[in-house]
């Protein structure tokens, strides 16, 4: 039998070196006895038979898991890990949970990670006197050998203070550099004044109306309580909970003084200037509260038209999209960007255009974290018509440009055959000319790049025609 | 003049009805350079648990519980006689830093009653976050509750200093909100969420010179809805959640069972909070986000089943779609098997490429075979009992004798 003694500090690294050496000598796992700290005198000590030597190559994922499991308190872990690395080298596939060794290592690694996580959660520092940087100390009792693996977290988090975390076996010290020492005596630092504030917080953040002791204990098991300054409040909080709830129920509310309420109401609802009736601003405010069709409910807001009241040209699109719904302004999303580029190239000044949509709310279907555009139907277009009519009546444009079938339908009563009608000028009932073109989002959807290019050129030609027609 | 301890007692008591506790995600930061304190960006840490089973991860306090609003469900509404207090900027900064250095918390979750005006309140909250970040070099987690109607400049600044922003939608329906919170507007809240989403997206785009922009609320935004204070059913609640996830890319919707508050308004039910309903809503929320379920599938009845979880309830109601062949079924269908979680399904899909998955392997893959058994078929197991009328009883809790009180 080969005896291997691993040190208390640096156990995992030492195991790795030893395991490589043992494998190089070809020593079988059943011929190795592993110890940590000091070796007890062993009657069967002696050397082990050597076999075929080899060098170990272990997948990175497997090694990380094995080294985590080596921090477990199970005395068998070193032997199991050595056996497993040899088997992995012989072709065992890592990750197969039906293998007993792999499964055990995975379970132990998980339990070690949980212990480390609990250390990160339940270490409680107390301030101790110092010269220079502030200094803190904590006493903690982990379930496994997790000090070395668990404390680099604190070095990252508390980089500007000195600290010590003492555990029954190993003490971690940080003064800019993290070092480990064997603990010589159990040392709980003296209480510090902030602890009372923390206890106050703990007692008051607790809601007595929803006592769930089991849920608390599954996450904060009693074994950790003795080093938590807040834990001794728990029995009292649970005991008093029912009484506090009963008191709440008994204490009937009274109305607050009318004057106080009135003052608060006035402050809570600040006066906003009311826009003059018969202006676009008044219309916009009115439309913001529109519930004429069901589209208002899932949408964020009414996206009303934008532009000067004396614009010569009014562009009408289909409906706001995802970005427009969030921003509250029409044509700001991808289709809006195409529109902007082509309008500028065609010589139109966007600041002089009135831009709006046939339907003022975004119609969509939710898909996880996205929204899929849906075409508005006839009744939605009809319900929204009143706003478009009033916009037309106030702006009185010389030219209307209908972009897409929905706009065309809203303006002329029919959206059929848009591709045949595009580029032509039709008339509203009152004689206002309506130039027909496609919706810029149509250009975004064309899969064939050649066709997209050609269509984009035609779109620009339509806008150029609009620019020509709008000139006096 | 109240002491710091008294203020802390009042202002943490006032904050406990907010369920949010997450401290995960967001920007990776640490203080290895020795010039500040704190780290964030990993998985969140719960530093303590209260006897209500809720985790304590952040210092969750109100800046003040003075409030000019009169929301019926809120302990801090103007018409409540609850004792009032207000922290100074320095006091909140000091509490946060001192708690943080002792490893009590992951950071700060700051909310507030509305004093004077939305902008005044928001400006003070932003000042706290700014002092923590710039003067104290604080690199821990900050969650700010934004105030409805605060100005865009303040929201912009808040998003610069905070990891997460949130604004509570409060009620499942617009009607419920206007009834119980007359000064709040659902549309205003949704507009604010839309604005945060746009700013987050803009912050992720590189500038025209190729530089990265300053992060804006890198851990996202969340919201909370109170359940059981109005007449809305679970379908209303979940429909709203699906809408909020899609519209504003929320990281989380929190559900908070309405819990009796001291000095409660007479408009509200003063009974035990519907904790089981809250639990089922969280389960259903997970099904919507990670399991490919649609609201209409799990909440078609209006209310979720309180006795069995929503996934099992769906499976029991759709037995014709089972048993599922574990080695052949699509991932989407495996996700619908009770007792199979997302991780288990991923492991099954990976393992069956190497060879047939057997029943004996399932436990090691994380499946709860006791729940899955009637709904699956695979080597080593044949489903049985699927058409048994008593199948439901195996999942429902045993009938309890009614309490006399």
Interface residues (C-beta under 8 A of the other chain):
Chain A: X93 X96 X97 X98 X103 X117 X120 X121 X122 X123 X124 X125 X126 X127 X134 X136 X138 X153 X154 X155 X156 X157 X158 X159 X160 X161 X176 X192 X194 X195 X196 X197 X198 X200 X201 X202 X203 X204 X205 X206 X207 X208 X209 X210 X211 X212 X213 X214 X215 X216 X219 X220 X228 X230 X234 X237 X238 X241 X245 X247 X248 X249 X251 X252 X253 X254 X255 X256 X260 X261 X264 X265 X267 X268 X269 X270 X288 X297 X298 X300 X301 X323 X325 X326 X327 X328 X364 X366 X367 X368 X369 X370 X371
Chain B: X4 X5 X8 X9 X10 X12 X13 X15 X16 X17 X30 X31 X32 X33 X34 X35 X36 X37 X38 X39 X45 X46 X47 X48 X49 X50 X51 X52 X53 X54 X55 X56 X59 X60 X61 X68 X69 X70 X78 X79 X80 X81 X95 X98 X99 X101 X102 X103 X104 X114 X116 X117 X137 X174 X183 X187 X190 X191 X193 X194 X195 X197 X198 X242 X243 X245 X246 X247 X248 X249 X257 X259 X260 X261 X262 X263 X264 X265 X266 X270 X272 X273 X275 X289 X347 X351 X354 X360 X361 X364 X365
